[in-house]
Amino acid sequence: MKNIEVKVSADGSSTLYRPDLNEHYHSMNGAVQESLHVFIDAGLKMVCKNDIHILEIGFGTGLNALLTLTHKAERVIHYHTLEKFPVPNDLLAVINYPSVVPHPSAGEWFGQIHTADWNREVKIANGFYLTKMEADLLMFSVDSTYDLVYFDAFAPEKQPEMWSESVFQMLFKAMRNGAILTTYCAKGVVRRFMQSAGFKVERLQGPPGKREMLRAMKV
Ligand SMILES: C[S@@+](CC[C@H](N)C(=O)[O-])C[C@H]1O[C@@H](n2cnc3c(N)ncnc32)[C@H](O)[C@@H]1O
């Protein structure tokens, strides 16, 4: 991947921009605000378990992983994340999450998340076990059972193949009963694919700058 640019979103936090897709990794209305709203508040905070297995689609800058760690409290989290195109180190070095994520260990943890080996489980902090998988979602066969899925692919207009009914069917099978999948996307066609795959889907208020988002539950 060439020519990725670092940008600053409206809440002061960094994001990346892919000119070839004309697509940002996060909302330009606020990268940290969006991740907190969509994945932490509508996802992590809804899971009532002390040992949580999370699958993220699209590791990118590692922001969702970092915020999950800073919000995990006393719980144990097994965090599996998929990425087809790992972000180069020179870009990671200028991303400002170590200074804008309000936690005393944010900088140390951001570094550890990115230096962790790929394709094996690494303990980042007490109770936080990270497995970064360099893999293509479209070729992925899941062999774990998840309580929570962060679906953070590029937008359906840019990568429609990531938002297909068959992808949601695969994720449905990989989730336990009562597990939830959360995403910033609110498109009707995506909601219908989720419903056809078996999920019960809710429309929730979106993050700043976005009217709605989706949360799907396996019931
Ligand atoms: C919206 S960004 C994810 C942002 C990320 N969660 C973060 O906190 O920075 C989408 C990510 O999906 C990745 N991606 C694109 N195609 C993929 C594929 N087929 N399989 C896995 N990941 C893919 C992109 O490289 C990008 O990192």
The ligand as an SDF file (V2000), in Angstrom:
LIG
                    3D

 27 29  0  0  0  0  0  0  0  0999 V2000
  -11.9150    1.3130    8.7020 C   0  0  0  0  0  0  0  0  0  0  0  0
  -10.2870    0.6290    8.7140 S   0  0  0  0  0  0  0  0  0  0  0  0
  -10.1460   -0.0640   10.3300 C   0  0  0  0  0  0  0  0  0  0  0  0
   -9.8030    0.9210   11.4030 C   0  0  0  0  0  0  0  0  0  0  0  0
   -9.2660    0.2410   12.6330 C   0  0  0  0  0  0  0  0  0  0  0  0
  -10.2360   -0.5750   13.3220 N   0  0  0  0  0  0  0  0  0  0  0  0
   -8.6030    1.2290   13.5560 C   0  0  0  0  0  0  0  0  0  0  0  0
   -8.9540    1.2740   14.7560 O   0  0  0  0  0  0  0  0  0  0  0  0
   -7.7160    1.9350   13.0890 O   0  0  0  0  0  0  0  0  0  0  0  0
  -10.5290   -0.8690    7.7420 C   0  0  0  0  0  0  0  0  0  0  0  0
   -9.3630   -1.8270    7.8200 C   0  0  0  0  0  0  0  0  0  0  0  0
   -9.7060   -3.0460    7.1390 O   0  0  0  0  0  0  0  0  0  0  0  0
   -8.5330   -3.5090    6.4870 C   0  0  0  0  0  0  0  0  0  0  0  0
   -8.9160   -4.4400    5.3930 N   0  0  0  0  0  0  0  0  0  0  0  0
   -9.2390   -4.1210    4.1170 C   0  0  0  0  0  0  0  0  0  0  0  0
   -9.5610   -5.2370    3.4220 N   0  0  0  0  0  0  0  0  0  0  0  0
   -9.4330   -6.2710    4.2770 C   0  0  0  0  0  0  0  0  0  0  0  0
   -9.6190   -7.6880    4.1450 C   0  0  0  0  0  0  0  0  0  0  0  0
  -10.0330   -8.2230    2.9940 N   0  0  0  0  0  0  0  0  0  0  0  0
   -9.4000   -8.4640    5.2260 N   0  0  0  0  0  0  0  0  0  0  0  0
   -8.9870   -7.9090    6.4050 C   0  0  0  0  0  0  0  0  0  0  0  0
   -8.8090   -6.5740    6.5890 N   0  0  0  0  0  0  0  0  0  0  0  0
   -9.0240   -5.7660    5.5440 C   0  0  0  0  0  0  0  0  0  0  0  0
   -7.8930   -2.2320    5.9950 C   0  0  0  0  0  0  0  0  0  0  0  0
   -6.5330   -2.4180    5.6600 O   0  0  0  0  0  0  0  0  0  0  0  0
   -8.0950   -1.3120    7.1820 C   0  0  0  0  0  0  0  0  0  0  0  0
   -7.0410   -1.4050    8.0950 O   0  0  0  0  0  0  0  0  0  0  0  0
  1  2  1  0
  2  3  1  0
  2 10  1  0
  3  4  1  0
  4  5  1  0
  5  6  1  0
  5  7  1  0
  7  8  2  0
  7  9  1  0
 10 11  1  0
 11 12  1  0
 11 26  1  0
 12 13  1  0
 13 14  1  0
 13 24  1  0
 14 15  1  0
 14 23  1  0
 15 16  2  0
 16 17  1  0
 17 18  1  0
 17 23  2  0
 18 19  1  0
 18 20  2  0
 20 21  1  0
 21 22  2  0
 22 23  1  0
 24 25  1  0
 24 26  1  0
 26 27  1  0
M  CHG  2   2   1   9  -1
M  END
$$$$
